[in-house]
Amino acid sequence: MRVLAISNLFPPHAYGGYEMSCADVLARFRERGHDVTVLTSTATVPGIQADDDKSVRRDLVPWWDWQTQTAQPARLDHRLRIARHNALALRRALDDVRPDVVSVWQLGGLSLTLLTEVEARRIPYVVVVGDDWLVYGPRLDAWGRLFDGRRALGGVVDAVTGVPTEFPTMTGAHVAYVSECTRRRAAATRWRPASTSIVPPGIDTRDFPLSTRAPRAWQWSLLYVGRIEPEKGVETLIRAIPLLPADATLTCLGGGNVGHRRHMQQVVDELGLSQRVRFDSVPRAQLRDHYRAADVVVFPSEWEEPFGLVPLEAMACGTPVVATGTGGSGEFLVDEDNCLLFPAGDSTALAAAVSWVAADSALRDLLVAGGAATVARLTADRYADELLSLHERMSDAWH
């Protein structure tokens, strides 16, 4: 089966778990004998070396800058130039690959009308929705906003520019959501897919093999892994540190919003925590060691999290988890079973939860055992198998 996958970002240039899951799944598609080509954007992560993978075409120009959190160009001629460039890049990829099925992962910040071309060619496609881009994507799509989703130029594709001018319908697509939470929010949008399902993602047990660790003395080492964004609750976590014993430390690993990262450093400085809180970023291959070195991993999300792979990675490493359980993460996080939950945005409650874990070794053992059972059923292998079955069924139904 020939597969063309489309995503706004693709490793090694990645900011979150969505892109990593995409890479994990597509690698397994290849291992199972399928021909996979990836069409992604020119966006890069500072400090990350470019790869030479010829199966990854980094040709699409995004409307969004992930580093500065700034949106699309304002000038009409710039929008048209980008839209035309992306349309041609997709057509070249479709002509070269001649896919049996298109695998759509993340189009937030890209031209959503790219799917109009796929639909016009009557190529079956599966949309893997790992966050709310079906909701926010239209707001970031400069071309779609310009024409407000209507046939503004009199057709699906403008005869002069060759640029799609109508939003796709998804009426011939299957959409696989990572959680019921994401499916519920998408139901209120313009999209009307032919069919949907819930396929929760999983972690790569090659990078995070399920393991236990020997009992050890509690050292008050807290760890946060993820994007440094306002909705992630990092400030709530930092403000909990003064409520813990003086030897409690916090390591925050992740990139993201540069402006918010500076604000977080200001909070650290104002609270006098420069010796207790540090920020860093490491490759995924090194995360396992950081998880295992921590006494507890805190997942303090304050938005409706689509899912959340960080708690699963921590569980695989035998590290207790304290979390909010917001959004889709609440569909697998169970209080006093595989984690301790606290109310989002409540630094006092967060500190109390961490203190409880610190004081009760039996509770730590309970959470670690519950986490291991959770990870055993939420792996990247299982995720890839379920998604591969969906892609094969869509391909077979159309050919």
C-alpha positions as CSV (number, residue, x, y, z in Angstrom):
1,M,0.0,0.0,0.0
2,R,1.3,3.4,-1.0
3,V,0.7,6.1,1.7
4,L,1.2,9.9,1.5
5,A,1.1,11.4,5.0
6,I,0.6,15.1,5.5
7,S,1.5,16.9,8.7
8,N,2.4,20.5,9.6
9,L,5.5,19.3,11.6
10,F,7.5,16.1,11.5
11,P,10.5,14.9,13.6
12,P,13.2,15.8,14.2
13,H,11.5,19.1,14.0
14,A,8.7,18.7,16.6
15,Y,7.2,20.5,19.5
16,G,4.9,18.0,21.0
17,G,3.7,14.4,21.3
18,Y,1.4,14.7,18.3
19,E,4.3,14.8,15.8
20,M,6.2,12.1,17.7
21,S,3.1,9.8,17.5
22,C,2.9,10.5,13.8
23,A,6.5,9.4,13.3
24,D,6.1,6.3,15.5
25,V,3.0,5.1,13.6
26,L,4.4,5.8,10.1
27,A,7.7,4.0,11.0
28,R,5.6,0.9,11.9
29,F,3.7,1.2,8.6
30,R,7.0,1.0,6.8
31,E,8.1,-2.0,9.0
32,R,4.9,-3.8,7.9
33,G,6.0,-3.4,4.3
34,H,4.1,-0.3,3.2
35,D,5.6,2.5,1.1
36,V,5.2,5.8,3.1
37,T,6.1,9.3,2.0
38,V,5.6,12.3,4.3
39,L,4.7,15.8,3.1
40,T,5.4,18.4,5.8
41,S,6.3,22.0,6.3
42,T,9.5,24.0,6.1
43,A,9.2,24.9,9.8
44,T,12.2,24.0,11.9
45,V,13.1,23.8,15.6
46,P,16.1,25.9,16.5
47,G,19.2,23.8,17.4
48,I,17.9,20.7,15.6
49,Q,19.9,19.4,12.7
50,A,18.2,18.8,9.4
51,D,17.9,15.1,8.4
52,D,18.5,13.6,5.0
53,D,15.5,11.3,4.9
54,K,14.4,11.3,1.3
55,S,11.0,10.0,2.1
56,V,10.2,13.2,4.0
57,R,9.4,16.2,1.7
58,R,9.7,19.5,3.6
59,D,7.9,21.6,1.0
60,L,4.8,23.2,2.6
61,V,5.0,26.8,3.8
62,P,2.9,27.3,7.0
63,W,0.8,30.3,8.0
64,W,2.0,30.0,11.6
65,D,5.3,30.5,13.3
66,W,5.5,28.2,16.3
67,Q,8.5,29.9,17.9
68,T,7.0,33.4,18.0
69,Q,3.3,32.4,18.0
70,T,2.6,34.8,15.2
71,A,0.0,34.3,12.4
72,Q,-0.2,34.4,8.7
73,P,0.9,37.3,6.4
74,A,-1.6,40.1,6.0
75,R,-1.0,41.0,2.3
76,L,-3.2,39.3,-0.2
77,D,-0.4,38.7,-2.7
78,H,1.7,37.0,0.0
79,R,-1.3,34.7,0.9
80,L,-1.8,33.9,-2.7
81,R,1.8,33.1,-3.2
82,I,1.9,30.7,-0.3
83,A,-1.4,29.1,-1.3
84,R,-0.2,28.5,-4.8
85,H,3.2,27.1,-3.6
86,N,1.5,24.6,-1.3
87,A,-1.1,23.5,-3.9
88,L,1.8,22.8,-6.3
89,A,3.8,21.0,-3.6
90,L,0.8,18.7,-2.9
91,R,0.2,18.0,-6.6
92,R,3.8,17.1,-7.1
93,A,3.7,14.7,-4.2
94,L,0.4,13.1,-5.3
95,D,1.7,12.7,-8.9
96,D,5.0,11.2,-7.7
97,V,3.6,8.9,-5.0
98,R,0.3,8.0,-6.5
99,P,-1.0,7.0,-3.1
100,D,-3.6,4.4,-2.4
101,V,-4.6,6.4,0.7
102,V,-3.6,9.7,2.2
103,S,-2.9,9.9,5.9
104,V,-3.7,13.3,7.3
105,W,-2.2,14.1,10.7
106,Q,-2.0,17.8,11.5
107,L,-3.0,20.7,9.2
108,G,-3.3,23.4,11.9
109,G,-1.3,26.4,10.5
110,L,-1.4,25.0,7.0
111,S,-3.7,25.5,4.0
112,L,-6.8,23.4,4.8
113,T,-7.8,23.6,1.2
114,L,-5.0,21.1,0.5
115,L,-7.6,18.5,1.3
116,T,-9.8,19.9,-1.5
117,E,-7.2,18.7,-4.0
118,V,-7.3,15.2,-2.4
119,E,-11.1,15.1,-2.5
120,A,-11.2,16.4,-6.1
121,R,-8.9,13.4,-7.1
122,R,-11.2,11.0,-5.2
123,I,-8.3,9.6,-3.2
124,P,-9.4,8.0,0.1
125,Y,-8.0,9.5,3.2
126,V,-7.9,9.0,7.0
127,V,-7.6,12.0,9.3
128,V,-5.8,11.2,12.6
129,V,-6.9,14.0,15.0
130,G,-4.6,14.3,18.0
131,D,-5.6,17.8,19.0
132,D,-8.2,20.5,18.2
133,W,-6.9,21.6,14.8
134,L,-10.3,20.9,13.3
135,V,-11.5,23.7,15.6
136,Y,-8.7,26.2,15.4
137,G,-7.3,25.3,12.0
138,P,-9.8,27.4,10.0
139,R,-8.8,30.5,12.1
140,L,-5.1,30.1,11.2
141,D,-5.7,29.4,7.5
142,A,-5.2,32.7,5.8
143,W,-6.6,31.5,2.5
144,G,-9.7,29.9,3.9
145,R,-10.4,32.9,6.0
146,L,-10.1,35.2,3.0
147,F,-12.8,33.3,1.2
148,D,-14.7,32.3,4.3
149,G,-15.1,28.8,3.0
150,R,-17.2,29.7,0.0
151,R,-16.6,29.2,-3.7
152,A,-15.3,32.8,-3.8
153,L,-13.7,32.5,-7.2
154,G,-16.4,30.4,-8.8
155,G,-15.1,26.9,-8.5
156,V,-13.2,24.3,-6.4
157,V,-10.0,25.3,-8.1
158,D,-9.4,28.7,-9.6
159,A,-8.7,28.4,-13.3
160,V,-6.1,31.3,-13.3
161,T,-4.1,30.6,-10.1
162,G,-4.7,26.9,-9.8
163,V,-5.3,27.3,-6.1
164,P,-8.2,25.5,-4.3
165,T,-10.8,28.0,-3.2
166,E,-13.3,25.8,-1.3
167,F,-12.8,24.2,2.0
168,P,-12.9,20.4,2.0
169,T,-16.0,18.6,3.4
170,M,-14.4,15.3,4.7
171,T,-17.6,13.6,3.6
172,G,-15.5,10.8,2.1
173,A,-13.0,10.6,5.0
174,H,-12.7,8.6,8.1
175,V,-11.6,10.6,11.2
176,A,-9.8,8.8,14.0
177,Y,-9.9,10.9,17.2
178,V,-7.5,10.4,20.1
179,S,-10.2,10.9,22.6
180,E,-13.9,11.4,23.0
181,C,-13.1,14.9,24.2
182,T,-11.6,15.8,20.8
183,R,-14.5,14.2,18.9
184,R,-17.0,16.1,21.0
185,R,-15.4,19.5,20.3
186,A,-15.0,18.8,16.6
187,A,-18.7,17.9,16.3
188,A,-19.6,21.6,16.7
189,T,-17.5,22.6,13.6
190,R,-18.1,22.7,9.9
191,W,-16.6,19.2,9.3
192,R,-18.9,16.3,8.5
193,P,-16.8,13.2,8.0
194,A,-18.3,10.0,6.6
195,S,-17.3,8.0,9.7
196,T,-15.4,8.5,13.0
197,S,-13.8,6.4,15.7
198,I,-11.8,6.8,18.9
199,V,-8.3,5.4,18.7
200,P,-6.2,6.4,21.7
201,P,-2.5,6.8,21.0
202,G,0.3,5.0,22.9
203,I,4.0,5.4,23.7
204,D,6.9,3.9,21.9
205,T,8.1,1.1,24.2
206,R,11.4,1.1,22.4
207,D,12.2,4.5,23.9
208,F,10.2,3.9,27.0
209,P,10.3,0.1,27.8
210,L,8.1,-0.9,30.6
211,S,10.3,-1.2,33.7
212,T,10.4,-1.0,37.5
213,R,13.0,0.6,39.7
214,A,14.4,-0.4,43.0
215,P,12.9,1.4,46.1
216,R,14.9,4.5,47.0
217,A,14.8,7.4,49.4
218,W,12.6,10.3,48.3
219,Q,14.7,13.3,47.1
220,W,12.1,15.8,46.3
221,S,13.0,15.8,42.6
222,L,10.0,17.0,40.5
223,L,9.9,16.8,36.7
224,Y,7.7,18.5,34.0
225,V,7.9,17.4,30.4
226,G,6.1,19.2,27.6
227,R,5.6,22.5,25.8
228,I,6.1,25.7,27.8
229,E,2.7,27.2,27.0
230,P,0.2,29.2,29.1
231,E,-2.4,26.4,28.9
232,K,0.0,23.8,30.2
233,G,-0.1,24.9,33.8
234,V,3.7,25.4,34.2
235,E,3.2,28.6,36.2
236,T,0.9,26.8,38.6
237,L,3.6,24.2,39.1
238,I,6.3,26.7,39.7
239,R,4.2,28.6,42.2
240,A,3.8,25.3,44.1
241,I,7.5,24.9,44.7
242,P,7.7,27.4,47.6
243,L,4.9,25.4,49.3
244,L,7.2,22.3,49.4
245,P,10.3,21.7,51.5
246,A,13.3,23.8,50.8
247,D,15.1,20.8,49.1
248,A,12.3,20.3,46.5
249,T,13.6,21.0,43.0
250,L,11.8,21.2,39.6
251,T,13.2,20.5,36.1
252,C,11.1,21.6,33.1
253,L,12.0,19.9,29.8
254,G,10.5,21.3,26.6
255,G,10.3,24.0,24.1
256,G,7.4,26.1,22.8
257,N,6.3,29.7,23.2
258,V,9.5,31.8,23.6
259,G,7.6,34.7,25.2
260,H,5.9,32.5,27.8
261,R,9.2,30.8,28.5
262,R,10.7,34.3,29.3
263,H,7.7,35.0,31.5
264,M,8.2,31.7,33.4
265,Q,11.8,32.7,34.1
266,Q,10.6,36.0,35.5
267,V,8.2,34.1,37.8
268,V,11.1,32.0,39.0
269,D,13.2,35.0,39.6
270,E,10.5,36.9,41.5
271,L,9.9,33.9,43.8
272,G,13.6,33.5,44.4
273,L,13.6,30.0,42.9
274,S,16.6,30.3,40.5
275,Q,18.5,27.5,42.5
276,R,15.4,25.2,42.6
277,V,13.8,25.5,39.1
278,R,15.6,25.0,35.8
279,F,14.6,24.8,32.2
280,D,16.1,22.6,29.6
281,S,15.4,20.6,26.4
282,V,16.6,17.1,25.5
283,P,16.1,14.7,22.7
284,R,13.4,12.0,23.2
285,A,16.1,9.4,23.4
286,Q,17.3,11.0,26.7
287,L,14.0,11.5,28.3
288,R,13.8,8.0,29.8
289,D,16.8,8.8,32.1
290,H,15.2,12.0,33.3
291,Y,11.9,10.2,34.0
292,R,13.7,7.5,36.0
293,A,15.7,10.1,37.9
294,A,12.7,12.0,39.1
295,D,10.7,11.2,42.2
296,V,7.4,12.4,40.6
297,V,6.3,13.7,37.2
298,V,3.7,16.5,37.3
299,F,1.3,17.0,34.4
300,P,-0.5,20.2,35.4
301,S,-2.5,21.0,32.2
302,E,-5.1,23.6,32.5
303,W,-6.8,23.3,29.1
304,E,-8.9,20.5,27.7
305,E,-5.9,18.3,26.9
306,P,-6.6,16.2,23.8
307,F,-4.9,13.2,25.4
308,G,-1.4,13.5,26.9
309,L,1.5,11.1,26.4
310,V,3.8,12.4,29.1
311,P,2.0,10.6,31.9
312,L,2.3,7.3,30.0
313,E,6.0,7.8,29.4
314,A,6.5,8.5,33.1
315,M,4.4,5.4,34.0
316,A,6.5,3.2,31.7
317,C,9.6,4.4,33.6
318,G,8.1,3.5,37.0
319,T,7.7,7.1,38.1
320,P,4.5,8.2,40.0
321,V,2.4,10.8,38.3
322,V,0.5,13.8,39.7
323,A,-1.9,15.4,37.2
324,T,-5.0,17.4,36.6
325,G,-6.8,14.9,34.3
326,T,-8.3,17.7,32.1
327,G,-9.9,16.9,28.8
328,G,-8.9,13.6,27.1
329,S,-6.2,12.8,29.7
330,G,-9.1,12.2,32.1
331,E,-10.1,9.3,29.9
332,F,-7.2,7.2,31.1
333,L,-5.9,8.9,34.3
334,V,-7.6,7.5,37.3
335,D,-7.3,9.1,40.7
336,E,-5.5,6.9,43.4
337,D,-5.1,4.2,40.8
338,N,-2.5,5.3,38.2
339,C,-2.0,8.9,39.4
340,L,-3.1,11.5,41.9
341,L,-5.4,14.2,40.5
342,F,-5.6,17.8,41.7
343,P,-7.8,20.7,40.5
344,A,-6.3,22.6,37.5
345,G,-4.7,25.9,38.4
346,D,-4.5,25.2,42.2
347,S,-0.9,25.4,43.4
348,T,-1.8,24.6,47.0
349,A,-3.6,21.4,45.9
350,L,-0.7,20.4,43.6
351,A,1.8,20.8,46.5
352,A,-0.5,18.8,48.8
353,A,-0.7,15.9,46.2
354,V,3.1,15.8,45.8
355,S,3.5,15.9,49.6
356,W,1.1,12.9,49.9
357,V,3.1,10.9,47.4
358,A,6.3,11.8,49.1
359,A,5.1,10.7,52.5
360,D,3.4,7.4,51.5
361,S,5.6,4.7,50.0
362,A,2.7,2.3,49.7
363,L,0.8,4.9,47.7
364,R,3.8,5.3,45.4
365,D,3.9,1.5,44.8
366,L,0.1,1.6,44.1
367,L,0.5,4.4,41.5
368,V,3.5,2.7,39.8
369,A,1.6,-0.6,39.5
370,G,-1.5,1.1,38.1
371,G,0.6,3.1,35.7
372,A,2.3,-0.1,34.4
373,A,-1.1,-1.7,33.7
374,T,-2.2,1.4,31.9
375,V,0.9,1.5,29.7
376,A,0.6,-2.1,28.8
377,R,-2.6,-1.4,26.9
378,L,-1.6,2.0,25.4
379,T,1.4,1.3,23.2
380,A,2.6,2.7,19.9
381,D,2.4,-0.8,18.4
382,R,-1.2,-1.2,19.2
383,Y,-1.9,2.4,18.0
384,A,-0.2,1.7,14.7
385,D,-2.0,-1.6,14.2
386,E,-5.4,0.0,14.7
387,L,-4.6,2.9,12.4
388,L,-3.1,0.7,9.7
389,S,-6.3,-1.3,9.7
390,L,-8.3,1.9,9.1
391,H,-6.1,3.0,6.3
392,E,-6.3,-0.5,4.6
393,R,-10.1,-0.5,4.9
394,M,-10.4,2.9,3.4
395,S,-8.0,2.0,0.5
396,D,-9.8,-1.3,-0.2
397,A,-13.2,0.4,-0.2
398,W,-12.2,2.9,-2.9
399,H,-10.2,0.6,-5.1
